[in-house]
Amino acid sequence: MKKLIKVLLISILGLLLTAGIVLGVFIYKVTYGFPIYESDPPELPSEMADFSILLFNKTNGFRHGEAIEASTQALQEMARQGGWTIFTTENGAVFNTAQLRKFDMVIWNNVTGRVLKEDQKAAFKSYMENGGGFLGIHGAGDNSHHWEWYEKTLLGANFSHHTMNPQFQEATMHLQCDSTANFQCNGLGAVWQRSDEWYAFFENPASNGFEILYTVDENTFNPSGYIKFLAEDKDFGMGTSHPIVWYKELPGGGRTFYSALGHSAAHYKENQHLDMLKKAVLWVGNR
């Protein structure tokens, strides 16, 4: 009997240790990612349309697999209807000066983790400073990138947490820009009720010169990201102004647009979400 109890205790201890290791690896991957870099750039299409988009789907951190697949299909269909070229890759070596200049804009589609080498970062930074376009979707705005220029210049806000109580909640969004004066919001709903995993940030990007497209009303959901023993200090929101979609024209003519929406595949079947993304693509690409 004592031997059996000993075996059971050892087994339980082993399971707890294994679970702890798995959880630790997962937390590290979500926060920092495991960097894997490419050196050989992909081959681009021999012919590209007048409006060409680089769709970048790489993840070295958490992977929103179903969302990436669904959004890729939606964006490719959008490109087909518009007669655009959209080149999809997870190869970070495409971020070189010669290839980037072939694209009117770059979409970071739920990109997470440290995905670019230093020379690739420099090429992307130069591209944006010389009139390039950037659209970031959902995970592209989390805290796994660890790149100050990217966070400050392209995103304009540092990610804190997302909702966890529960993770997915229905909430009400409010349009913040003048639909009669701004192409980006022309035709978009003034009030938009939907469910998502809602992101919260440490600062409001408006304080960094960004224009807010949509806010989400914290009176309609619980913004807390509290997790006992793991994230006990994430029990807060952003107050009366909780931005969730924003944009900015950069010095040098570049344009950046970020949407924290779109955690799940179903979000890329929402007509209003797709309409907003299309307007974002056209504005970022200076169409």
N, C-alpha and C positions, 0 to 999 in steps of 0.2 A: 504493500500500500504506500509506504514512504517513497519507494522507488517511482511509483506511478505519479505521485504528487510532484516529485522532483522533475520528472520528465515534462509534466504539464507546465510547471513554472518556467522551466527552461524554454519550452515552446512558446509560451506567452511572451516571455522576455524577448525572444528572437523575433516574434511578430511585431512587437512594439518598436524594437530597434529598426527593423526593416521599414516599418511605416514612417518612422522618424526620418530615416535617410531619404526615402522617396519624397516626403513632404519638403525636406530641406532642399533637395535638388530642384523640386518644382518651384519653390519660392525664389531660389537663386536664378533660375531660368527666366521667370517672369520679371524679376527686378533688373537683372544684368544681361541675361542671355548668354549663350555659348557661341562666341564669334567664330564664324566660318567665312572665309573670304575667297573671292575668285580673282584670278589674275588675267585670264584669257577672255577678252570681250566676245560677246555673241556676234553672229553674223546678222546684219540688218537686211531687210528686204531691199532688193535691187531698185525697186521703184516705190516711192512714197508719195502720198497725196499732198495737196497744198497745206492741209492741216494734219499734223502728225503728233501722236501722243505716245509717250513712253509710260506703260503701265507696269509698275514695279511691285512685285508681290512677295518679296523676300522676307523671311522671318528667322531671326536667330533667338528670339524670345518666345513668348506665348504665341501660338498659331491659331488664328480664328479661321480654321480650315473651311468650314461650310460657308462662312460669310465671304471669304476670298473667292471661292468658286462661284458663288451666286453673283457677287458684284462684278467679277470678271466677265461673266456671261452678259450681264446687263450692260456693261460699258462697251463690250464688243458689239452688241446689237445696236447700241446708240451710235457707235462709229459706222456701222454698216448703213444705217439709215441716213447718216449725215454725209456719207462719202469720205470719211476721214480714214487715215491710217492709224491703227492702234497696235503697237508692238508690245507684247507681254513677255516679261522675263523675271527670273529670280537671280540673275547673274549681276552682281554688283560691279563687275568690271565694265559694264556699259556706261558707267559714270566716268567717262574720259572726255576730254575736250572735243575731239573730232566727232564722236558719235552723239554727244549731247546736243551739239549745234544743229543736228538734223531734226530735232524735236521742238515743237512750239511749247510744249509743256510736259511736266512729269507728274504722274499720280503715284503717291505712296499709299497703296491699298492695304490697310491694316498691317503695315510694315512694323516690326518690333525688333528690339535688340540692337546691338552694335553691328551694322550691316555693311559698312564701307571702310576700306583702308584709308590711310591718311591722304594719299594722292587722289583717291576717288572723292573724298570729302572736299579737297581743294578744287577739283574740277566742278563739282556740283555748286560750291559756293560761288565760284567765278561765273558759272552759267546763270545763277540767280542775280548776281550783281550786274549782269550785262543784259537784263531784259527777259530772263527766263520765267517760266511759270510753274507753280507748285500747287497741287491739291492734295491735302492729307485727309485720309478717311479713318475715323475711329481709332484703332490701335496705333496709328501713326502718331498719336498725341499722348501716348502713355509715358511712363518714366523710365523706360528701359533703354533709351538711346544714348544717354550720357555724352551729349554733344552740345556744348553751350551755344554755339552759333545757331544750330538747328532749333533749339528750344526757345531762344530769345528772339531770333529774327523771323523764322518761318512760322513758329507756333505762337509766340508771344505770351505763353503762360506755361507754368510748370504743373504737371499732373500731380494730384494728391491721391485720389482713390476713386472707386466707383461704388455704386449702391450695392449693399449686401443684405439689407433687411426689409424686403427680400432683394435679390440681385436684379430681377426684372420687374419693373413697375410701370403702370400707366400714368402718364403725367401730361400736363398742358404746356405747350410751347407758345410763345408770343413773338410775332414778327416785329422787328425793331426799326427797320429802315423804311423809307418813303417809297412805296411801290410806284409812284408816278414819276419819280426822279432817278431811280436806280434800276438798271437792267437786272441786277442780281436777284431782286425780290419782286419784280413785276410779275403779277399773276399768282404769286404764292399766297397761301392762306394766312390771314391775320392771326387766327387761332388754330392751333394744330394739336390734336390730342392723339397720343400714340404711346406704345410701350417700348422700352429699351433698357439697356444697362447704362445708367446715367453717370457720366464722368463729372468729377469735381476737381477744381484747380486751385492752387495756392493764391493766384492773383487773377484779377480781371484783365483780359487782354486789351480792353479799352484804355487802360492806363498806359499801355505800350503803343498807343496810336492805332489800334485795330478798330474797324467798324464792326459792330455786332449785328448779325443778321437775325438770329433767334436767341431768345432766352428760354429757360424752362422754369416754371413756377414751382418753387419749393413748398408752397402751400398744398400742392396736389400730389406730393410723394414724399417719402422719407429719404433724404440725401445721405444718411449715415452709411459709412463703410466699416462700421465697428465689427471686429472679429476678436473674440476672447482669446487672449494669450498671443495673438499675432498682430492685430491692428487695433489696439484698444484706444489709440489717440485719433482715430478716424471717424469720430461720432459727430461730425459737423458738416454743414453745407457752405454755400457761398452767399447766403443772405437774400435780400430782395432782388438783386440782379445776378442771376446765375447764367452766364453766357454758355451757349452750347454749339453755336455756329458763328464763325466770324471770318473777316477777310481784310486785306490791306494791299495798297500799291506801294512798292518799295522804291527807294532811291535807285536810279538807273533804269526804271521802267518795268522791273520785275513785278509779278503779282503772286500773292500767296492767299490761299483759302483753306480753312480747316473746318471740318465737320466732325463732332464727336459722336454722331449718330452712326448706327449700323453694325451692331454686334452680331446679329443673327442673319441667316440666309433669307428669312422671310422679309427682312427690312428692304431687300432689293427687289421686292415685288410691289412695294407701296408706290402708287402713282405720284404722290406729292414728293416723296423722297427722291424718286428718279427725276422728277421735274427740277427739283432743287439742284441735284448733282449735274444735270445737263446745263443749267444756267451757270453753275460754278465752272464747268469745263469751258464753256464759251467765253466767260469773263476772264478766266485765268489765261486762256489761249489767245486773248485779245481778238476775238472774232466779232 
